């Protein structure tokens, strides 16, 4: 007779992971994704440490929805590394990877003017190692082998604005085939250097600032960034707002520390014309980050906080899985119109048929599909008071080219779009060898295009040679 335990879990599928207890990155362990009490866990089987479980989703119904949104892969144009050791040891990118680089990160320096407690890269003052223009040109050449017309390049570090040739680098990459350029920064130089801001103004149109913004509270910022950054962030936003430089604020979320601030941060962002949206990133165990159980928060928990917040208009149907990497990225888009210094938002993602989203070719080809564009415009025109204004602002054919790859059209009609993105990365705790093959954020090196999560995990370079 079958043996049944009422408190045991429901098996979903088998995969592989790493044991976070022994921290061994040289050997994968067998794992199962399972459901228990409407939550999804990865159950790991380590020969040395035994069995362990890690929660990867707080909401089984949303986890199932993610599978419904999975689209056919948009593959890299070319693999740069062979399949030799297996995933993730062949990252570089190998033929098994199921996504092209939606976001290509160029790390241009190890130097930083801060020493944040949550730095995935362990950057700090004095590390130096500014990449040369020649190295950056090699990075671009490598990216173009994998993706001849990249969607988005993000310049990062360290703190990229400490690089003595940062303006030259931004101009170089702005002239590349990439459709959009983003600067990832803590905002210090923007707040303190007007001449630098003048250079950023010249890049407007297909350029965006990706600004650290984790909290509105002094003590929380000291915990996360080891410094009260409120004045710096406000001064930086003042200048970005003055010149209407497209800005996304990014919030690293630690459970029990700043997750309760999510509604207030959304409300704060709606007071700025220049802010096009917010990216919430659950804390990731990498670099200086120790993501203990008490601090770990998953994508579905952040989503619940947003849709339960009565101050913003986003409902459950508006915050949906990103089709190319549905379990790791959720997105919500709204038409935006400033009124008396505050953004009025009307969500649109929930009004679009799921089939129209998941059947799209590529991630940013919406503007090439005339039927899809017409449907979007008709939907907005009928359902919102903003439709006419959006069409008049000449983004009839461009409104959704920024979805889901976080791009902006070259005209400033982009200011009529507001997005919320929840972007969860993999680490040694929640690693799933099936999901990592779908990651669309890549760290670009002079010879490799490496999925961002595996790069941060520090898989030994010997596997990539």
C-alpha positions as a Markdown table, in Angstrom:
| # | Residue | x | y | z |
|---|---|---|---|---|
| 1 | Unk | 0.0 | 0.0 | 0.0 |
| 2 | Unk | 1.3 | 3.5 | -0.9 |
| 3 | Unk | 2.8 | 5.5 | 2.0 |
| 4 | Unk | 1.3 | 9.0 | 2.2 |
| 5 | Unk | 2.4 | 11.8 | 4.4 |
| 6 | Unk | -0.1 | 14.7 | 4.6 |
| 7 | Unk | 2.6 | 17.2 | 5.4 |
| 8 | Unk | 4.9 | 16.3 | 2.5 |
| 9 | Unk | 5.3 | 18.4 | -0.5 |
| 10 | Unk | 4.0 | 18.2 | -4.1 |
| 11 | Unk | 6.7 | 17.4 | -6.7 |
| 12 | Unk | 6.9 | 19.8 | -9.7 |
| 13 | Unk | 10.1 | 19.0 | -11.5 |
| 14 | Unk | 13.7 | 18.0 | -11.2 |
| 15 | Unk | 16.6 | 20.3 | -11.7 |
| 16 | Unk | 20.1 | 20.9 | -10.3 |
| 17 | Unk | 21.4 | 23.5 | -7.9 |
| 18 | Unk | 24.4 | 24.2 | -5.5 |
| 19 | Unk | 24.5 | 23.4 | -1.9 |
| 20 | Unk | 24.5 | 26.7 | 0.0 |
| 21 | Unk | 25.4 | 25.0 | 3.2 |
| 22 | Unk | 28.9 | 23.8 | 2.2 |
| 23 | Unk | 29.2 | 26.5 | -0.5 |
| 24 | Unk | 30.7 | 24.1 | -3.0 |
| 25 | Unk | 30.6 | 25.8 | -6.5 |
| 26 | Unk | 32.5 | 23.0 | -8.1 |
| 27 | Unk | 29.8 | 20.4 | -8.0 |
| 28 | Unk | 26.0 | 20.6 | -8.7 |
| 29 | Unk | 23.6 | 18.7 | -6.6 |
| 30 | Unk | 20.3 | 17.1 | -7.5 |
| 31 | Unk | 17.2 | 19.2 | -6.6 |
| 32 | Unk | 13.5 | 19.2 | -6.9 |
| 33 | Unk | 11.1 | 22.1 | -7.2 |
| 34 | Unk | 8.2 | 21.4 | -4.9 |
| 35 | Unk | 5.0 | 23.0 | -3.5 |
| 36 | Unk | 4.2 | 23.1 | 0.2 |
| 37 | Unk | 1.5 | 25.2 | 1.9 |
| 38 | Unk | 1.0 | 27.1 | -1.4 |
| 39 | Unk | 4.7 | 28.1 | -1.5 |
| 40 | Unk | 7.3 | 26.9 | -3.9 |
| 41 | Unk | 10.6 | 25.5 | -2.6 |
| 42 | Unk | 13.8 | 24.1 | -4.2 |
| 43 | Unk | 14.6 | 20.9 | -2.3 |
| 44 | Unk | 18.4 | 20.1 | -2.5 |
| 45 | Unk | 20.1 | 16.8 | -2.0 |
| 46 | Unk | 23.8 | 17.2 | -1.0 |
| 47 | Unk | 25.9 | 14.1 | -0.4 |
| 48 | Unk | 27.9 | 15.9 | 2.3 |
| 49 | Unk | 25.3 | 18.2 | 4.0 |
| 50 | Unk | 22.1 | 16.2 | 3.4 |
| 51 | Unk | 18.7 | 17.6 | 2.4 |
| 52 | Unk | 17.8 | 21.3 | 2.6 |
| 53 | Unk | 14.9 | 23.5 | 1.3 |
| 54 | Unk | 14.9 | 27.1 | 0.1 |
| 55 | Unk | 11.7 | 29.0 | -0.6 |
| 56 | Unk | 11.7 | 30.5 | -4.1 |
| 57 | Unk | 8.2 | 31.7 | -4.4 |
| 58 | Unk | 5.6 | 32.8 | -1.8 |
| 59 | Unk | 2.8 | 32.3 | -4.2 |
| 60 | Unk | 2.2 | 29.0 | -6.1 |
| 61 | Unk | -0.5 | 30.5 | -8.2 |
| 62 | Unk | 1.8 | 33.2 | -9.5 |
| 63 | Unk | 4.6 | 30.6 | -10.1 |
| 64 | Unk | 2.2 | 28.7 | -12.3 |
| 65 | Unk | 1.3 | 31.9 | -14.1 |
| 66 | Unk | 5.0 | 32.3 | -14.9 |
| 67 | Unk | 5.0 | 29.1 | -16.8 |
| 68 | Unk | 2.0 | 30.2 | -18.8 |
| 69 | Unk | 3.9 | 33.3 | -19.9 |
| 70 | Unk | 7.0 | 31.5 | -21.1 |
| 71 | Unk | 7.7 | 32.3 | -24.7 |
| 72 | Unk | 9.9 | 30.7 | -27.4 |
| 73 | Unk | 13.6 | 31.6 | -26.8 |
| 74 | Unk | 15.3 | 34.4 | -28.7 |
| 75 | Unk | 18.7 | 32.9 | -29.0 |
| 76 | Unk | 22.1 | 34.6 | -29.2 |
| 77 | Unk | 23.3 | 35.1 | -32.7 |
| 78 | Unk | 26.5 | 33.2 | -31.9 |
| 79 | Unk | 27.9 | 31.1 | -29.1 |
| 80 | Unk | 31.4 | 32.0 | -27.8 |
| 81 | Unk | 32.1 | 29.0 | -25.7 |
| 82 | Unk | 31.5 | 25.2 | -26.3 |
| 83 | Unk | 29.5 | 22.8 | -24.2 |
| 84 | Unk | 32.2 | 21.1 | -22.3 |
| 85 | Unk | 31.6 | 20.9 | -18.6 |
| 86 | Unk | 27.8 | 21.6 | -18.6 |
| 87 | Unk | 25.7 | 24.5 | -17.3 |
| 88 | Unk | 26.7 | 26.8 | -15.6 |
| 89 | Unk | 30.4 | 26.1 | -16.2 |
| 90 | Unk | 30.3 | 26.8 | -19.9 |
| 91 | Unk | 28.9 | 30.3 | -19.5 |
| 92 | Unk | 30.4 | 32.6 | -22.1 |
| 93 | Unk | 27.8 | 32.2 | -23.8 |
| 94 | Unk | 27.3 | 28.5 | -24.8 |
| 95 | Unk | 24.9 | 27.0 | -27.3 |
| 96 | Unk | 22.6 | 25.8 | -24.6 |
| 97 | Unk | 21.6 | 29.3 | -23.4 |
| 98 | Unk | 18.0 | 30.1 | -24.2 |
| 99 | Unk | 18.2 | 34.0 | -24.3 |
| 100 | Unk | 20.1 | 36.7 | -26.0 |
| 101 | Unk | 21.4 | 39.7 | -24.1 |
| 102 | Unk | 18.4 | 41.9 | -23.4 |
| 103 | Unk | 20.7 | 43.8 | -21.0 |
| 104 | Unk | 24.5 | 43.9 | -21.6 |
| 105 | Unk | 26.5 | 45.2 | -18.7 |
| 106 | Unk | 29.9 | 46.8 | -19.2 |
| 107 | Unk | 32.0 | 46.9 | -16.0 |
| 108 | Unk | 34.5 | 49.7 | -16.6 |
| 109 | Unk | 36.2 | 50.0 | -13.2 |
| 110 | Unk | 36.7 | 48.3 | -9.8 |
| 111 | Unk | 37.0 | 51.7 | -8.2 |
| 112 | Unk | 34.2 | 53.2 | -6.1 |
| 113 | Unk | 33.6 | 56.3 | -4.0 |
| 114 | Unk | 31.5 | 54.2 | -1.5 |
| 115 | Unk | 31.8 | 50.9 | 0.3 |
| 116 | Unk | 28.3 | 49.6 | 0.4 |
| 117 | Unk | 27.4 | 46.6 | 2.6 |
| 118 | Unk | 25.4 | 45.0 | -0.2 |
| 119 | Unk | 27.9 | 45.4 | -3.1 |
| 120 | Unk | 27.7 | 42.3 | -5.3 |
| 121 | Unk | 31.1 | 43.2 | -6.8 |
| 122 | Unk | 32.9 | 44.1 | -3.5 |
| 123 | Unk | 33.9 | 47.5 | -5.0 |
| 124 | Unk | 35.4 | 50.2 | -2.7 |
| 125 | Unk | 37.7 | 53.2 | -2.7 |
| 126 | Unk | 41.3 | 52.4 | -3.8 |
| 127 | Unk | 40.7 | 49.4 | -6.0 |
| 128 | Unk | 41.3 | 51.3 | -9.2 |
| 129 | Unk | 41.7 | 49.1 | -12.3 |
| 130 | Unk | 39.9 | 51.4 | -14.7 |
| 131 | Unk | 39.4 | 49.6 | -18.0 |
| 132 | Unk | 41.1 | 51.1 | -21.0 |
| 133 | Unk | 39.3 | 52.4 | -24.0 |
| 134 | Unk | 40.8 | 49.4 | -25.9 |
| 135 | Unk | 39.3 | 46.9 | -23.4 |
| 136 | Unk | 35.9 | 48.6 | -23.7 |
| 137 | Unk | 36.1 | 48.4 | -27.5 |
| 138 | Unk | 36.9 | 44.7 | -27.1 |
| 139 | Unk | 33.8 | 44.3 | -24.9 |
| 140 | Unk | 31.7 | 46.0 | -27.5 |
| 141 | Unk | 33.2 | 43.8 | -30.2 |
| 142 | Unk | 32.3 | 40.7 | -28.1 |
| 143 | Unk | 28.8 | 41.8 | -27.5 |
| 144 | Unk | 28.2 | 42.5 | -31.2 |
| 145 | Unk | 29.3 | 38.9 | -32.0 |
| 146 | Unk | 26.5 | 37.7 | -29.8 |
| 147 | Unk | 24.0 | 40.4 | -30.6 |
| 148 | Unk | 24.6 | 42.6 | -33.7 |
| 149 | Unk | 21.9 | 45.1 | -32.7 |
| 150 | Unk | 21.9 | 45.2 | -28.9 |
| 151 | Unk | 18.8 | 46.4 | -27.0 |
| 152 | Unk | 20.5 | 47.9 | -24.0 |
| 153 | Unk | 24.0 | 48.6 | -22.7 |
| 154 | Unk | 24.4 | 49.5 | -19.1 |
| 155 | Unk | 27.7 | 51.0 | -18.0 |
| 156 | Unk | 28.5 | 49.9 | -14.5 |
| 157 | Unk | 31.3 | 49.2 | -12.0 |
| 158 | Unk | 32.4 | 49.8 | -9.3 |
| 159 | Unk | 31.2 | 53.3 | -9.6 |
| 160 | Unk | 31.5 | 54.1 | -13.3 |
| 161 | Unk | 31.6 | 57.9 | -12.9 |
| 162 | Unk | 35.0 | 57.6 | -11.1 |
| 163 | Unk | 36.5 | 56.5 | -14.4 |
| 164 | Unk | 38.6 | 59.4 | -15.7 |
| 165 | Unk | 37.3 | 58.8 | -19.3 |
| 166 | Unk | 33.6 | 58.1 | -18.4 |
| 167 | Unk | 32.3 | 60.8 | -20.8 |
| 168 | Unk | 34.4 | 59.4 | -23.7 |
| 169 | Unk | 33.2 | 55.9 | -22.9 |
| 170 | Unk | 29.5 | 57.0 | -22.8 |
| 171 | Unk | 29.9 | 58.8 | -26.2 |
| 172 | Unk | 31.7 | 55.7 | -27.7 |
| 173 | Unk | 28.9 | 53.4 | -26.6 |
| 174 | Unk | 26.2 | 55.9 | -27.6 |
| 175 | Unk | 27.5 | 55.7 | -31.2 |
| 176 | Unk | 27.4 | 51.9 | -31.2 |
| 177 | Unk | 24.5 | 49.8 | -32.7 |
| 178 | Unk | 22.9 | 49.5 | -29.2 |
| 179 | Unk | 19.4 | 51.1 | -29.1 |
| 180 | Unk | 19.7 | 52.4 | -25.6 |
| 181 | Unk | 22.4 | 53.3 | -23.2 |
| 182 | Unk | 22.2 | 53.4 | -19.4 |
| 183 | Unk | 24.5 | 54.7 | -16.7 |
| 184 | Unk | 24.4 | 52.8 | -13.3 |
| 185 | Unk | 25.4 | 55.2 | -10.6 |
| 186 | Unk | 25.1 | 56.1 | -6.9 |
| 187 | Unk | 24.4 | 59.7 | -8.0 |
| 188 | Unk | 27.3 | 61.4 | -6.2 |
| 189 | Unk | 29.0 | 62.9 | -9.3 |
| 190 | Unk | 25.6 | 63.9 | -10.7 |
| 191 | Unk | 24.8 | 65.7 | -7.4 |
| 192 | Unk | 28.2 | 67.5 | -7.2 |
| 193 | Unk | 29.5 | 68.0 | -10.8 |
| 194 | Unk | 27.4 | 70.4 | -13.0 |
| 195 | Unk | 29.8 | 70.0 | -15.9 |
| 196 | Unk | 29.3 | 66.2 | -15.9 |
| 197 | Unk | 25.5 | 66.8 | -15.9 |
| 198 | Unk | 26.0 | 69.0 | -19.0 |
| 199 | Unk | 27.6 | 66.1 | -20.7 |
| 200 | Unk | 24.8 | 63.8 | -19.8 |
| 201 | Unk | 22.3 | 66.3 | -21.3 |
| 202 | Unk | 24.0 | 65.9 | -24.6 |
| 203 | Unk | 23.3 | 62.2 | -24.6 |
| 204 | Unk | 19.5 | 62.6 | -24.2 |
| 205 | Unk | 17.4 | 60.4 | -26.4 |
| 206 | Unk | 18.2 | 56.8 | -26.0 |
| 207 | Unk | 20.1 | 57.5 | -22.7 |
| 208 | Unk | 19.0 | 56.8 | -19.2 |
| 209 | Unk | 20.4 | 57.1 | -15.6 |
| 210 | Unk | 20.0 | 54.0 | -13.4 |
| 211 | Unk | 20.1 | 55.6 | -10.0 |
| 212 | Unk | 20.6 | 53.7 | -6.7 |
| 213 | Unk | 17.6 | 54.5 | -4.4 |
| 214 | Unk | 17.1 | 51.9 | -1.7 |
| 215 | Unk | 15.3 | 53.9 | 1.0 |
| 216 | Unk | 13.9 | 57.2 | 2.3 |
| 217 | Unk | 15.2 | 56.5 | 5.8 |
| 218 | Unk | 18.6 | 57.4 | 7.2 |
| 219 | Unk | 19.2 | 54.3 | 9.3 |
| 220 | Unk | 18.1 | 52.0 | 6.5 |
| 221 | Unk | 20.6 | 53.6 | 4.1 |
| 222 | Unk | 23.3 | 53.3 | 6.6 |
| 223 | Unk | 22.6 | 49.6 | 6.9 |
| 224 | Unk | 22.5 | 49.0 | 3.1 |
| 225 | Unk | 25.0 | 51.6 | 1.8 |
| 226 | Unk | 27.0 | 52.3 | 5.0 |
| 227 | Unk | 26.1 | 56.0 | 4.5 |
| 228 | Unk | 23.1 | 58.3 | 4.7 |
| 229 | Unk | 22.6 | 59.1 | 1.0 |
| 230 | Unk | 19.3 | 61.1 | 1.2 |
| 231 | Unk | 20.8 | 64.5 | 0.4 |
| 232 | Unk | 22.9 | 63.1 | -2.5 |
| 233 | Unk | 20.0 | 61.3 | -4.0 |
| 234 | Unk | 17.7 | 64.4 | -3.8 |
| 235 | Unk | 20.3 | 66.7 | -5.3 |
| 236 | Unk | 20.9 | 64.3 | -8.1 |
| 237 | Unk | 17.2 | 63.9 | -8.8 |
| 238 | Unk | 16.8 | 67.7 | -8.7 |
| 239 | Unk | 19.3 | 68.0 | -11.6 |
| 240 | Unk | 17.9 | 65.1 | -13.5 |
| 241 | Unk | 14.4 | 66.6 | -13.1 |
| 242 | Unk | 15.5 | 70.0 | -14.2 |
| 243 | Unk | 16.8 | 68.7 | -17.5 |
| 244 | Unk | 14.3 | 65.9 | -17.8 |
| 245 | Unk | 17.0 | 63.2 | -18.2 |
| 246 | Unk | 15.3 | 59.8 | -18.2 |
| 247 | Unk | 15.9 | 58.1 | -14.9 |
| 248 | Unk | 15.1 | 54.7 | -13.4 |
| 249 | Unk | 15.5 | 54.3 | -9.7 |
| 250 | Unk | 16.7 | 50.9 | -8.4 |
| 251 | Unk | 15.9 | 49.5 | -5.0 |
| 252 | Unk | 17.7 | 46.6 | -3.5 |
| 253 | Unk | 15.1 | 45.0 | -1.1 |
| 254 | Unk | 16.0 | 43.3 | 2.2 |
| 255 | Unk | 13.1 | 41.6 | 3.9 |
| 256 | Unk | 12.3 | 43.2 | 7.3 |
| 257 | Unk | 14.5 | 46.3 | 6.5 |
| 258 | Unk | 13.1 | 48.3 | 3.6 |
| 259 | Unk | 10.3 | 46.1 | 2.1 |
| 260 | Unk | 7.8 | 48.1 | 4.0 |
| 261 | Unk | 8.9 | 51.2 | 2.2 |
| 262 | Unk | 8.0 | 49.9 | -1.3 |
| 263 | Unk | 4.6 | 51.7 | -1.4 |
| 264 | Unk | 6.3 | 55.0 | -0.2 |
| 265 | Unk | 9.0 | 54.7 | -2.8 |
| 266 | Unk | 6.5 | 54.3 | -5.6 |
| 267 | Unk | 4.6 | 57.3 | -4.2 |
| 268 | Unk | 7.8 | 59.3 | -4.1 |
| 269 | Unk | 8.8 | 58.4 | -7.7 |
| 270 | Unk | 5.4 | 59.7 | -9.0 |
| 271 | Unk | 6.5 | 63.2 | -7.9 |
| 272 | Unk | 9.2 | 63.3 | -10.6 |
| 273 | Unk | 8.6 | 63.8 | -14.3 |
| 274 | Unk | 12.1 | 62.4 | -15.1 |
| 275 | Unk | 11.5 | 59.1 | -13.3 |
| 276 | Unk | 10.3 | 56.6 | -15.9 |
| 277 | Unk | 10.0 | 53.8 | -13.4 |
| 278 | Unk | 11.4 | 51.7 | -10.6 |
| 279 | Unk | 13.3 | 48.4 | -10.5 |
| 280 | Unk | 13.0 | 46.4 | -7.3 |
| 281 | Unk | 15.8 | 43.8 | -6.8 |
| 282 | Unk | 15.5 | 41.2 | -4.1 |
| 283 | Unk | 18.8 | 41.0 | -2.1 |
| 284 | Unk | 21.2 | 38.6 | -3.8 |
| 285 | Unk | 24.0 | 36.7 | -2.0 |
| 286 | Unk | 27.1 | 37.8 | -3.8 |
| 287 | Unk | 30.1 | 39.9 | -3.1 |
| 288 | Unk | 29.8 | 41.5 | 0.3 |
| 289 | Unk | 26.1 | 40.5 | 0.7 |
| 290 | Unk | 25.2 | 37.8 | 3.2 |
| 291 | Unk | 21.5 | 37.1 | 2.3 |
| 292 | Unk | 20.6 | 35.3 | 5.5 |
| 293 | Unk | 17.1 | 33.7 | 5.7 |
| 294 | Unk | 15.6 | 36.7 | 7.6 |
| 295 | Unk | 16.7 | 39.1 | 4.8 |
| 296 | Unk | 15.8 | 37.0 | 1.8 |
| 297 | Unk | 12.7 | 38.1 | -0.1 |
| 298 | Unk | 11.5 | 36.6 | -3.4 |
| 299 | Unk | 9.9 | 38.3 | -6.4 |
| 300 | Unk | 6.4 | 37.1 | -5.5 |
| 301 | Unk | 6.6 | 38.7 | -2.1 |
| 302 | Unk | 7.5 | 42.1 | -3.6 |
| 303 | Unk | 4.7 | 41.7 | -6.1 |
| 304 | Unk | 2.2 | 41.1 | -3.3 |
| 305 | Unk | 3.3 | 44.3 | -1.5 |
| 306 | Unk | 2.8 | 46.3 | -4.7 |
| 307 | Unk | -0.6 | 45.0 | -5.7 |
| 308 | Unk | -1.9 | 45.2 | -2.1 |
| 309 | Unk | -0.9 | 48.8 | -1.8 |
| 310 | Unk | -4.0 | 50.9 | -2.3 |
| 311 | Unk | -2.1 | 54.1 | -3.1 |
| 312 | Unk | -0.9 | 52.9 | -6.5 |
| 313 | Unk | -3.2 | 51.7 | -9.3 |
| 314 | Unk | -1.4 | 48.4 | -10.2 |
| 315 | Unk | -3.6 | 45.3 | -9.7 |
| 316 | Unk | -2.6 | 41.6 | -9.9 |
| 317 | Unk | -3.4 | 41.5 | -13.6 |
| 318 | Unk | -1.1 | 44.5 | -14.3 |
| 319 | Unk | 2.1 | 43.1 | -12.8 |
| 320 | Unk | 2.9 | 40.1 | -15.1 |
| 321 | Unk | 5.8 | 37.8 | -15.8 |
| 322 | Unk | 8.3 | 38.9 | -18.4 |
| 323 | Unk | 7.9 | 36.3 | -21.2 |
| 324 | Unk | 11.6 | 35.7 | -21.9 |
| 325 | Unk | 12.5 | 35.0 | -18.2 |
| 326 | Unk | 9.1 | 34.8 | -16.4 |
| 327 | Unk | 10.2 | 33.3 | -13.1 |
| 328 | Unk | 12.9 | 36.0 | -12.5 |
| 329 | Unk | 11.4 | 39.2 | -13.9 |
| 330 | Unk | 7.9 | 40.7 | -13.4 |
| 331 | Unk | 6.8 | 43.9 | -15.2 |
| 332 | Unk | 4.0 | 46.4 | -15.1 |
| 333 | Unk | 3.5 | 49.4 | -17.4 |
| 334 | Unk | 1.3 | 52.4 | -17.2 |
| 335 | Unk | 0.5 | 55.4 | -19.3 |
| 336 | Unk | 1.7 | 58.4 | -17.3 |
| 337 | Unk | 0.6 | 62.0 | -17.2 |
| 338 | Unk | 1.9 | 64.6 | -14.8 |
| 339 | Unk | -0.8 | 66.7 | -13.1 |
| 340 | Unk | 0.1 | 69.3 | -10.4 |
| 341 | Unk | 3.5 | 67.7 | -10.1 |
| 342 | Unk | 2.3 | 64.2 | -9.5 |
| 343 | Unk | 2.1 | 61.3 | -12.0 |
| 344 | Unk | -1.4 | 60.0 | -12.8 |
| 345 | Unk | -1.0 | 56.4 | -13.9 |
| 346 | Unk | -3.3 | 54.1 | -15.9 |
| 347 | Unk | -1.9 | 50.6 | -16.1 |
| 348 | Unk | -2.0 | 49.0 | -19.6 |
| 349 | Unk | -0.2 | 45.6 | -19.3 |
| 350 | Unk | -3.2 | 44.0 | -17.7 |
| 351 | Unk | -5.4 | 45.2 | -20.6 |
| 352 | Unk | -3.4 | 43.4 | -23.3 |
| 353 | Unk | -4.2 | 39.8 | -24.3 |
| 354 | Unk | -1.6 | 37.4 | -23.0 |
| 355 | Unk | -1.3 | 35.7 | -26.5 |
| 356 | Unk | -0.4 | 39.0 | -28.0 |
| 357 | Unk | 2.5 | 39.4 | -25.6 |
| 358 | Unk | 4.0 | 35.9 | -25.6 |
| 359 | Unk | 3.8 | 35.4 | -29.4 |
| 360 | Unk | 5.9 | 38.5 | -30.2 |
| 361 | Unk | 9.2 | 37.9 | -32.0 |
| 362 | Unk | 12.1 | 39.1 | -29.9 |
| 363 | Unk | 11.8 | 41.4 | -26.9 |
| 364 | Unk | 11.7 | 44.8 | -28.5 |
| 365 | Unk | 10.1 | 44.2 | -31.9 |
| 366 | Unk | 6.6 | 45.4 | -30.9 |
| 367 | Unk | 7.0 | 48.6 | -33.0 |
| 368 | Unk | 7.6 | 46.4 | -36.1 |
| 369 | Unk | 4.3 | 44.6 | -35.7 |
| 370 | Unk | 1.7 | 47.0 | -37.0 |
| 371 | Unk | -1.3 | 44.9 | -35.8 |
| 372 | Unk | 0.1 | 44.8 | -32.3 |
| 373 | Unk | 0.9 | 48.5 | -32.2 |
| 374 | Unk | -2.6 | 49.3 | -33.4 |
| 375 | Unk | -4.1 | 47.1 | -30.7 |
| 376 | Unk | -2.1 | 48.8 | -28.0 |
| 377 | Unk | -3.0 | 52.3 | -29.2 |
| 378 | Unk | -6.7 | 51.3 | -29.5 |
| 379 | Unk | -6.6 | 49.8 | -26.0 |
| 380 | Unk | -5.1 | 52.9 | -24.4 |
| 381 | Unk | -7.3 | 55.3 | -26.4 |
| 382 | Unk | -10.4 | 53.5 | -25.3 |
| 383 | Unk | -9.5 | 52.8 | -21.7 |
| 384 | Unk | -7.6 | 55.8 | -20.6 |
| 385 | Unk | -7.7 | 59.6 | -20.6 |
| 386 | Unk | -4.1 | 59.6 | -21.8 |
| 387 | Unk | -4.5 | 57.8 | -25.1 |
| 388 | Unk | -5.0 | 61.0 | -27.2 |
| 389 | Unk | -2.0 | 62.7 | -25.5 |
| 390 | Unk | 0.2 | 59.7 | -26.1 |
| 391 | Unk | -0.7 | 59.5 | -29.8 |
| 392 | Unk | -0.1 | 63.2 | -30.2 |
| 393 | Unk | 3.3 | 62.9 | -28.7 |
| 394 | Unk | 4.3 | 60.6 | -31.6 |
| 395 | Unk | 4.8 | 57.4 | -29.7 |
| 396 | Unk | 2.0 | 55.7 | -31.5 |
| 397 | Unk | 4.6 | 53.3 | -33.0 |
| 398 | Unk | 7.0 | 53.4 | -30.1 |
| 399 | Unk | 5.0 | 53.2 | -26.9 |
| 400 | Unk | 5.8 | 49.5 | -26.3 |
| 401 | Unk | 9.3 | 49.3 | -27.8 |
| 402 | Unk | 10.4 | 49.8 | -24.2 |
| 403 | Unk | 8.6 | 46.7 | -23.1 |
| 404 | Unk | 9.9 | 44.4 | -22.0 |
| 405 | Unk | 13.5 | 45.3 | -22.4 |
| 406 | Unk | 13.4 | 48.6 | -20.5 |
| 407 | Unk | 14.2 | 50.7 | -23.6 |
| 408 | Unk | 13.0 | 54.2 | -24.4 |
| 409 | Unk | 12.1 | 55.7 | -27.8 |
| 410 | Unk | 14.5 | 58.4 | -29.0 |
| 411 | Unk | 11.9 | 61.1 | -28.6 |
| 412 | Unk | 10.9 | 62.3 | -25.2 |
| 413 | Unk | 7.4 | 60.9 | -25.5 |
| 414 | Unk | 9.0 | 58.3 | -23.3 |
| 415 | Unk | 8.0 | 60.5 | -20.4 |
| 416 | Unk | 4.4 | 59.3 | -20.8 |
| 417 | Unk | 5.5 | 55.8 | -19.8 |
| 418 | Unk | 5.9 | 54.5 | -16.2 |
| 419 | Unk | 7.1 | 51.0 | -15.4 |
| 420 | Unk | 7.7 | 48.8 | -12.4 |
| 421 | Unk | 10.1 | 46.0 | -12.7 |
| 422 | Unk | 10.9 | 43.3 | -10.2 |
| 423 | Unk | 14.2 | 41.6 | -11.2 |
| 424 | Unk | 15.4 | 38.7 | -9.2 |
| 425 | Unk | 18.9 | 37.2 | -9.7 |
| 426 | Unk | 20.2 | 33.7 | -9.0 |
| 427 | Unk | 22.8 | 33.0 | -6.3 |
| 428 | Unk | 24.1 | 29.9 | -4.6 |
| 429 | Unk | 21.0 | 29.8 | -2.4 |
| 430 | Unk | 18.2 | 29.8 | -5.1 |
| 431 | Unk | 20.2 | 28.6 | -8.1 |
| 432 | Unk | 18.2 | 26.5 | -10.6 |
| 433 | Unk | 20.1 | 25.2 | -13.6 |
| 434 | Unk | 16.9 | 25.3 | -15.7 |
| 435 | Unk | 16.2 | 28.9 | -14.9 |
| 436 | Unk | 19.7 | 30.2 | -15.4 |
| 437 | Unk | 19.6 | 29.2 | -19.0 |
| 438 | Unk | 16.9 | 31.9 | -19.5 |
| 439 | Unk | 18.8 | 34.7 | -17.9 |
| 440 | Unk | 18.9 | 37.7 | -20.2 |
| 441 | Unk | 21.2 | 40.0 | -18.3 |
| 442 | Unk | 24.8 | 39.5 | -19.3 |
| 443 | Unk | 28.2 | 40.8 | -18.0 |
| 444 | Unk | 30.3 | 41.5 | -21.1 |
| 445 | Unk | 34.1 | 40.9 | -20.8 |
| 446 | Unk | 36.6 | 41.4 | -23.6 |
| 447 | Unk | 36.1 | 37.7 | -24.5 |
| 448 | Unk | 32.9 | 36.5 | -23.0 |
| 449 | Unk | 29.2 | 37.3 | -22.6 |
| 450 | Unk | 28.4 | 35.7 | -19.2 |
| 451 | Unk | 25.0 | 35.6 | -17.5 |
| 452 | Unk | 25.0 | 38.2 | -14.7 |
| 453 | Unk | 24.1 | 35.8 | -12.0 |
| 454 | Unk | 26.8 | 33.2 | -12.7 |
| 455 | Unk | 29.3 | 36.0 | -13.1 |
| 456 | Unk | 28.5 | 37.3 | -9.6 |
| 457 | Unk | 28.6 | 33.8 | -8.1 |
| 458 | Unk | 32.2 | 33.5 | -9.1 |
| 459 | Unk | 32.3 | 30.3 | -11.1 |
| 460 | Unk | 36.0 | 29.6 | -11.5 |
| 461 | Unk | 37.4 | 31.1 | -14.6 |
| 462 | Unk | 39.3 | 27.8 | -15.4 |
| 463 | Unk | 36.0 | 26.4 | -16.6 |
| 464 | Unk | 35.7 | 29.2 | -19.2 |
| 465 | Unk | 39.1 | 28.8 | -20.8 |
